[in-house]
């Protein structure tokens, strides 16, 4: 679902957001939940497709990670900075 969300251009952010939200709901373990949200933050933040949603995903990833280092947390932190 995350890969499919990435196929939508920044001008069609609503479709990308829809698929990132589905991926976030479908993630079944903590590491995957953090990664999906971090990846969504990076994609939506860099493309400017949906900055408010990118911020929400970043906040969720950071909260779920409990400060445990991971690629998902790294993506959320860097994606969050880009979205401002």
Order of alpha helices (4+ residues) and beta strands (2+ residues): alpha-alpha-alpha-alpha-alpha
